[in-house]
């Protein structure tokens, strides 16, 4: 940094959360505003876990990396407060924590993610925090030929369905490797497989599924009233299967003090990710009302919020509205599939699909600031599996 500012002169930024959006915004602020900002990271977690590799980690093809938040905070000259957000007093620019602290801010970024809830009582609902443990019993039963049919379900209010497609593909490939004749059905309310990524990507993924003999039932909604029975609407078809695996439904975080009119409690934001109607409060990632929940989108939202706040702090930059370009990597036992799509509303307007990397580094997590930062930590041996 070219100069050192007194603590009292710094613009106080409070970032709530310990995931992709939170860390991307912290690193972006440090890059864009340097010592103009004094940053506090409010997160109860001790570790930042890269959840985008949860499916492949469950199959043992990659390790799920994690990094100590204290190490990250120290690298970035950020204060990490291991506490929980409780409520906000926006009139006084204060956040109250579960531990009783009162944190005053000049700008606030809410990046605490979404709340997950099971949609079906008689299904295995995926949780990226413990997916390997969740799937161990099912995969072992498939390997031994005890499970001969499985339904993978996207609920009627999907968030980001790509993990269920990866899981279906990797399960099919594993069953074939063990010589097990496993019938897999994927049920989704989408018009076509991953239609959100655009026509080219959807066609390519549909072909992958067909090649693995995975049956896809599109534009269908589900009920699972008892174990092993899946009822579809509007077709009224009933599937009888040995196992049912489903994605969770997502809901907005608990943010007392912030009114929201968005469905399921998500935070409504503008193109610079400012929370509508609340001065100097921003939101990024799964907490927002954007229909697509994905790490690359979360990072782009964080960059937009950080740019707007850096401008408020006096940095000589012009805030740039969020640019929503999806960078999705679909894993299979062969080469991964790289998908890049420009989003328009809740669908991809333009998409590109390739077996060779479409971005560098070719990581599953594509974030402008966070990805190279984590790569540097890896080189310094800071990650743990």
Secondary structure as the mmCIF struct_conf table of DSSP 4:
data_model
#
loop_
_struct_conf.conf_type_id
_struct_conf.id
_struct_conf.beg_label_comp_id
_struct_conf.beg_label_asym_id
_struct_conf.beg_label_seq_id
_struct_conf.end_label_comp_id
_struct_conf.end_label_asym_id
_struct_conf.end_label_seq_id
HELX_RH_3T_P HELX_RH_3T_P1 UNK A 7 UNK A 9
BEND BEND1 UNK A 10 UNK A 10
STRN STRN1 UNK A 11 UNK A 16
BEND BEND2 UNK A 18 UNK A 19
HELX_RH_AL_P HELX_RH_AL_P1 UNK A 20 UNK A 33
HELX_RH_3T_P HELX_RH_3T_P2 UNK A 34 UNK A 36
STRN STRN2 UNK A 37 UNK A 42
BEND BEND3 UNK A 44 UNK A 44
BEND BEND4 UNK A 46 UNK A 46
STRN STRN3 UNK A 47 UNK A 49
HELX_RH_3T_P HELX_RH_3T_P3 UNK A 51 UNK A 53
HELX_RH_AL_P HELX_RH_AL_P2 UNK A 54 UNK A 58
TURN_TY1_P TURN_TY1_P1 UNK A 59 UNK A 60
BEND BEND5 UNK A 61 UNK A 62
STRN STRN4 UNK A 66 UNK A 68
HELX_RH_AL_P HELX_RH_AL_P3 UNK A 69 UNK A 75
TURN_TY1_P TURN_TY1_P2 UNK A 76 UNK A 77
STRN STRN5 UNK A 79 UNK A 81
STRN STRN6 UNK A 85 UNK A 89
TURN_TY1_P TURN_TY1_P3 UNK A 90 UNK A 93
STRN STRN7 UNK A 94 UNK A 97
TURN_TY1_P TURN_TY1_P4 UNK A 98 UNK A 99
BEND BEND6 UNK A 100 UNK A 100
STRN STRN8 UNK A 102 UNK A 104
BEND BEND7 UNK A 106 UNK A 106
STRN STRN9 UNK A 107 UNK A 110
STRN STRN10 UNK A 115 UNK A 117
BEND BEND8 UNK A 119 UNK A 119
TURN_TY1_P TURN_TY1_P5 UNK A 121 UNK A 122
BEND BEND9 UNK A 123 UNK A 123
STRN STRN11 UNK A 124 UNK A 125
TURN_TY1_P TURN_TY1_P6 UNK A 128 UNK A 129
BEND BEND10 UNK A 130 UNK A 130
HELX_RH_AL_P HELX_RH_AL_P4 UNK A 131 UNK A 143
TURN_TY1_P TURN_TY1_P7 UNK A 144 UNK A 145
STRN STRN12 UNK A 149 UNK A 153
BEND BEND11 UNK A 156 UNK A 157
BEND BEND12 UNK A 159 UNK A 159
TURN_TY1_P TURN_TY1_P8 UNK A 161 UNK A 161
HELX_RH_AL_P HELX_RH_AL_P5 UNK A 162 UNK A 177
TURN_TY1_P TURN_TY1_P9 UNK A 178 UNK A 179
STRN STRN13 UNK A 183 UNK A 187
BEND BEND13 UNK A 189 UNK A 192
TURN_TY1_P TURN_TY1_P10 UNK A 193 UNK A 194
HELX_RH_3T_P HELX_RH_3T_P4 UNK A 195 UNK A 197
HELX_RH_AL_P HELX_RH_AL_P6 UNK A 199 UNK A 211
TURN_TY1_P TURN_TY1_P11 UNK A 212 UNK A 213
STRN STRN14 UNK A 214 UNK A 217
BEND BEND14 UNK A 219 UNK A 219
STRN STRN15 UNK A 221 UNK A 226
TURN_TY1_P TURN_TY1_P12 UNK A 227 UNK A 228
STRN STRN16 UNK A 229 UNK A 233
TURN_TY1_P TURN_TY1_P13 UNK A 234 UNK A 235
STRN STRN17 UNK A 238 UNK A 240
BEND BEND15 UNK A 242 UNK A 242
STRN STRN18 UNK A 243 UNK A 246
HELX_LH_PP_P HELX_LH_PP_P1 UNK A 247 UNK A 248
STRN STRN19 UNK A 249 UNK A 251
STRN STRN20 UNK A 256 UNK A 256
TURN_TY1_P TURN_TY1_P14 UNK A 257 UNK A 257
BEND BEND16 UNK A 262 UNK A 262
HELX_RH_3T_P HELX_RH_3T_P5 UNK A 263 UNK A 265
HELX_LH_PP_P HELX_LH_PP_P2 UNK A 266 UNK A 266
STRN STRN21 UNK A 267 UNK A 267
HELX_LH_PP_P HELX_LH_PP_P3 UNK A 268 UNK A 268
STRN STRN22 UNK A 269 UNK A 269
TURN_TY1_P TURN_TY1_P15 UNK A 271 UNK A 272
STRN STRN23 UNK A 274 UNK A 275
TURN_TY1_P TURN_TY1_P16 UNK A 276 UNK A 277
BEND BEND17 UNK A 278 UNK A 278
TURN_TY1_P TURN_TY1_P17 UNK A 279 UNK A 280
STRN STRN24 UNK A 281 UNK A 283
HELX_RH_3T_P HELX_RH_3T_P6 UNK A 285 UNK A 287
STRN STRN25 UNK A 288 UNK A 288
BEND BEND18 UNK A 289 UNK A 289
BEND BEND19 UNK A 291 UNK A 291
HELX_RH_AL_P HELX_RH_AL_P7 UNK A 295 UNK A 312
TURN_TY1_P TURN_TY1_P18 UNK A 313 UNK A 314
BEND BEND20 UNK A 316 UNK A 316
STRN STRN26 UNK A 325 UNK A 330
BEND BEND21 UNK A 333 UNK A 335
STRN STRN27 UNK A 337 UNK A 344
TURN_TY1_P TURN_TY1_P19 UNK A 345 UNK A 346
STRN STRN28 UNK A 347 UNK A 354
BEND BEND22 UNK A 355 UNK A 356
BEND BEND23 UNK A 358 UNK A 361
BEND BEND24 UNK A 364 UNK A 365
TURN_TY1_P TURN_TY1_P20 UNK A 368 UNK A 369
HELX_RH_AL_P HELX_RH_AL_P8 UNK A 370 UNK A 379
TURN_TY1_P TURN_TY1_P21 UNK A 380 UNK A 381
STRN STRN29 UNK A 384 UNK A 384
#
